[in-house]
């Protein structure tokens, strides 16, 4: 672990995606940077502390859950003057539903180099935990990541009703506290009350992951009964439950009659 001196150039600040929760779902690059870092600032309210197992024993580690924007920025600016590698560890992927641009802007202004390491999103982790696919041939080939409008206002053109009207897969973040409103919006968009829904709480977190299944008619009650009101992703899709059904059209990917670059078409039989 290398420290900078007053005569050296500042260190580099890396925004690293911690992944959804399980410590071994951080990327190899992310774990290597944690091991190299002289200082790590992590989102303690969202990132599982087990991910910090990759950090060096003498690394300075701080939790940002009680910090405001100015304090987080000041911490990163200060540590970049002391260490060659500084990590801002964020839940999931740092480019999705974070404040990457806001935090990087003052670093850019100060001439501090910034790097970004992607992470496994809870959307992918939730689909995997539930054993579901987000796309299905000729059923849905589009996935929308969205949320309800709250303190962070949604652009008018991106209302949940308008997006849900497409009938494709929806990964709904940061909205579990208002699951009843999610249901109302989906019904208003044309989804039936019997449309399947999967809610995954703390996907991949050891001993804490919970998968709830239901329909739009009962998923709110199921969530309340299970006391799931935070850190959960809502999946709504016409592809849900495809593994248990045989009436979907197969993909052309392995169709013997569909020619590909390395596999000529064959006649059936």
Protein Blocks (a to p, Z undefined) as FASTA:
>chain_A
ZZddfkbccdddddddebjmiaklccfklmmmmmmpmbdcddfklmcfklmmmpcfkbcc
ddfklpcfklmmmmmmmmmmmpmbdcdddehjfkgopaklmmmmmmmmnopacddddddd
fklmmmmmnopafbdehkbccdcddddddfbccdfklcfklmmmnopacddehklmmmmm
mmmmmmmnopafklccdddehehiahkaccddddfklmmmmmmmnopaghiacdddfkgo
klmpckbccdfklgmklccfklccddeZZ
